[in-house]
Amino acid sequence: MSYAFLFKYIVIGDTGVGKSCLLLQFTDKRFQPVHDLTIGVEFGARMINIDKKPIKLQIWDTAGQESFRSITRSYYRGAAGALLVYDITRRETFNHLASWLEDARQHANAKMTIMLIGNKSDLAHRRAVSAEEGEQFAKDHGLIFMEASAKTAQNVEEAFIDTATNIYKKIQDGVFDVSNESYGIKIGYGGNTGPSDGRDGPSSQGAPCCS
């Protein structure tokens, strides 16, 4: 299917926070409770519409283990957006956000849009990090913030689409040089095509549930 733009995303955060689950819910609209660890990088893609233009999201789901951090860093380059994920029931995953953000700021382009996601909102009864803390961290570091649940699909669509909308606005405002693919944006051939139903079917390639 033709697209007006292709946006490259990277999903980052500690192991076990549900990065692969979020990707699978977004691309396939399903939740996989089996917790296999992501080894290296998994890939998924989906078409969405912004301003009646078809946008293809190419999403790289990275491993959260420290041993794979060098691999993960190589994927920051050429990413237009990042989803930085923590688990609201595990405070240590929130405490590690500053380290992940430092990596992103160091290895990605400075104009990359970063969405902070507090995942597993369906487990609010086991909450260890308040929504206010997440909001404050995002405010302090210039991030977009949202709590979500890969299990119930709450805010999963919104997280990916709001990130894309922010990137699209930057294109309209002239922030990005779209002819430079190092920004993680590629011009397609569907710029004048009308809106579709918002997706072109699942194309996640066997991503396990949680990284």
Order of alpha helices (4+ residues) and beta strands (2+ residues): beta-alpha-beta-beta-alpha-beta-alpha-alpha-beta-alpha-beta-alpha-beta
